[in-house]
């Protein structure tokens, strides 16, 4: 959802440049870490530390406008991502 907010707020498309079977994907966007912090309501320092931790763990690489998701499955576990959250019923 954060990526959707950033793309909408900053007008920069987020495009998947590469997706491979080894769970890596490159994402290219015009937003910065400061834009991401603003869109998520977090401080630049928090985003910077989080990005550094993800880099240290080998989950992502962020170079300029390209974010490479190196270990998508592990990243989803760390983020506690639930892929079917959009399909929950109101009842």
C-alpha positions in Angstrom: 0.0 0.0 0.0 2.9 2.4 0.7 4.1 2.1 -2.8 0.6 2.9 -4.1 0.5 6.0 -1.9 3.9 7.1 -3.1 3.1 6.5 -6.8 -0.2 8.4 -6.4 1.2 11.2 -4.3 4.3 11.9 -6.3 3.1 11.0 -9.8 5.9 8.7 -10.5 5.1 5.3 -11.9 6.5 2.3 -10.3 7.5 -0.2 -12.9 8.8 -3.7 -12.5 11.8 -3.9 -14.7 12.7 -7.6 -14.1 11.1 -10.5 -12.3 12.9 -13.8 -12.2 12.3 -17.3 -10.7 14.9 -16.7 -8.0 12.4 -14.2 -6.3 14.4 -11.1 -7.4 12.7 -8.1 -8.9 13.8 -4.6 -9.9 11.5 -1.7 -9.3 12.1 1.7 -10.8 10.4 4.8 -9.5 10.9 8.5 -9.2 10.4 8.6 -5.5 13.1 9.0 -2.8 13.4 7.7 0.7 12.2 11.1 1.8 9.1 10.7 -0.4 8.5 7.3 1.1 8.8 8.6 4.6 6.4 11.4 3.9 3.8 9.0 2.3 4.0 6.6 5.2 3.9 9.2 7.9 7.4 8.2 9.2 10.6 10.1 9.7 13.4 10.1 7.1 15.6 8.7 9.8 13.3 5.7 10.4 13.1 5.0 6.7 16.8 5.3 6.3 17.5 2.9 9.2 14.9 0.4 7.9 16.4 0.5 4.4 19.9 0.0 5.8 18.7 -2.9 7.9 17.1 -4.5 4.8 20.3 -3.9 2.8 22.4 -5.5 5.6 20.1 -8.5 5.7 20.5 -8.9 1.9 16.8 -8.3 1.3 17.0 -5.3 -1.0 19.4 -3.1 -2.9 18.5 0.5 -3.5 20.6 2.4 -6.0 19.3 5.8 -7.2 15.8 5.2 -8.5 16.0 1.4 -8.6 15.1 -0.8 -5.8 16.0 -4.5 -6.2 14.0 -7.0 -4.2 16.6 -9.7 -3.7 14.8 -12.1 -1.4 11.1 -11.5 -1.9 9.9 -14.4 0.1 12.0 -13.5 3.1 11.0 -9.9 2.8 7.3 -10.9 2.9 8.0 -12.9 6.1 9.8 -10.0 7.7 7.0 -7.6 6.7 4.4 -10.0 8.0 2.7 -9.7 4.6 -0.6 -11.5 4.2 -1.4 -11.8 0.5 -5.1 -12.4 0.9 -5.8 -9.3 3.0 -7.7 -7.7 0.1 -10.1 -10.6 -0.1 -11.4 -10.4 3.5 -15.2 -10.4 3.9 -17.0 -7.8 6.0 -19.1 -10.4 7.7 
